[in-house]
């Protein structure tokens, strides 16, 4: 997929990378955690009663090849289309790279 395009229907996840189209690192440095914190209420564990923040399984921060990123599951589009479009618009409005991908589990981890 071309950078900054809408994710394709084949990919089950896409990454929003903390790099703008001109190669600059996006600021603030905790942007990925902030975005994922806003989206933490979406998903099966979204309404937890404990005081600890739990990221949604649909929108989670990741460090990919040294670049702060957010991994977004295409399933979010089905469960909450407005949240899905919010995340895509965040990337577009901030000129961030969006790349179709599928995050593979680390060896020994369950998918």
C-alpha positions as CSV (number, residue, x, y, z in Angstrom):
1,X,0.0,0.0,0.0
2,X,1.2,3.5,-0.6
3,X,2.0,5.5,2.4
4,X,-0.8,7.9,3.7
5,X,-3.5,6.0,1.8
6,X,-6.5,4.3,3.3
7,X,-5.8,0.7,4.4
8,X,-6.7,-2.0,2.0
9,X,-9.5,-4.5,2.7
10,X,-7.0,-7.4,2.6
11,X,-4.9,-6.3,5.6
12,X,-6.2,-7.1,9.0
13,X,-4.1,-4.4,10.7
14,X,-2.4,-1.2,9.7
15,X,0.3,0.8,11.4
16,X,0.3,4.6,12.0
17,X,4.0,5.5,12.2
18,X,5.2,8.5,14.1
19,X,6.9,9.9,11.1
20,X,5.5,12.6,8.8
21,X,5.6,12.4,5.0
22,X,8.7,14.6,5.0
23,X,10.5,12.2,7.4
24,X,10.2,14.3,10.6
25,X,9.6,12.6,13.9
26,X,6.1,13.4,15.1
27,X,5.8,15.1,18.5
28,X,4.9,14.9,21.3
29,X,7.0,11.9,22.0
30,X,4.1,10.1,23.8
31,X,1.6,10.6,21.0
32,X,1.1,6.9,20.5
33,X,0.2,6.2,24.2
34,X,-2.1,9.2,24.2
35,X,-4.0,8.1,21.1
36,X,-4.2,4.5,22.4
37,X,-5.4,5.8,25.8
38,X,-8.3,7.7,24.1
39,X,-9.2,4.5,22.3
40,X,-8.8,2.2,25.3
41,X,-12.6,2.1,25.9
42,X,-13.2,0.2,22.7
43,X,-13.2,-3.6,22.9
44,X,-14.3,-6.4,25.2
45,X,-12.3,-5.1,28.1
46,X,-13.2,-1.4,27.5
47,X,-15.4,-1.0,30.6
48,X,-13.1,-2.5,33.2
49,X,-13.6,-1.4,36.8
50,X,-10.0,-1.5,38.0
51,X,-8.0,1.7,38.0
52,X,-5.3,0.5,35.6
53,X,-5.3,1.6,32.0
54,X,-5.6,-1.3,29.6
55,X,-5.2,-0.6,25.9
56,X,-7.8,-1.9,23.5
57,X,-6.8,-4.9,21.5
58,X,-7.9,-2.9,18.5
59,X,-5.6,0.1,18.9
60,X,-2.3,-0.4,20.7
61,X,1.1,1.3,20.8
62,X,4.1,-0.4,19.4
63,X,7.8,0.4,18.7
64,X,8.4,-0.8,15.2
65,X,12.0,-0.6,13.9
66,X,12.7,2.1,16.4
67,X,9.7,4.2,15.4
68,X,6.8,4.9,17.7
69,X,3.7,3.5,16.1
70,X,0.1,2.5,16.7
71,X,-1.2,-0.8,15.5
72,X,-4.9,-0.6,14.4
73,X,-7.0,-3.7,13.9
74,X,-9.4,-3.6,11.0
75,X,-12.0,-5.1,13.3
76,X,-12.4,-1.7,14.9
77,X,-14.2,-0.6,11.7
78,X,-16.9,-3.3,12.4
79,X,-17.4,-2.7,16.1
80,X,-17.2,1.2,16.0
81,X,-16.9,2.9,12.7
82,X,-16.6,6.4,14.2
83,X,-13.6,5.4,16.3
84,X,-12.0,3.8,13.2
85,X,-12.4,7.0,11.2
86,X,-11.2,9.0,14.2
87,X,-7.9,7.1,14.2
88,X,-7.5,7.4,10.4
89,X,-8.3,11.1,10.5
90,X,-5.8,11.6,13.2
91,X,-3.1,10.1,11.0
92,X,-4.3,12.2,8.0
93,X,-4.6,15.4,9.9
94,X,-1.0,15.0,11.3
95,X,0.5,13.8,8.0
96,X,1.6,10.5,9.5
97,X,2.6,7.4,7.5
98,X,-0.1,4.7,7.3
99,X,1.1,1.3,6.2
100,X,-0.9,-1.9,5.7
101,X,0.7,-4.7,7.7
102,X,0.0,-7.6,10.0
103,X,1.9,-7.7,13.2
104,X,3.2,-11.2,13.8
105,X,3.6,-12.5,17.4
106,X,7.1,-12.9,18.8
107,X,8.4,-16.5,18.8
108,X,6.8,-18.4,21.7
109,X,3.8,-16.0,22.0
110,X,0.3,-16.9,21.3
111,X,-1.4,-15.1,18.3
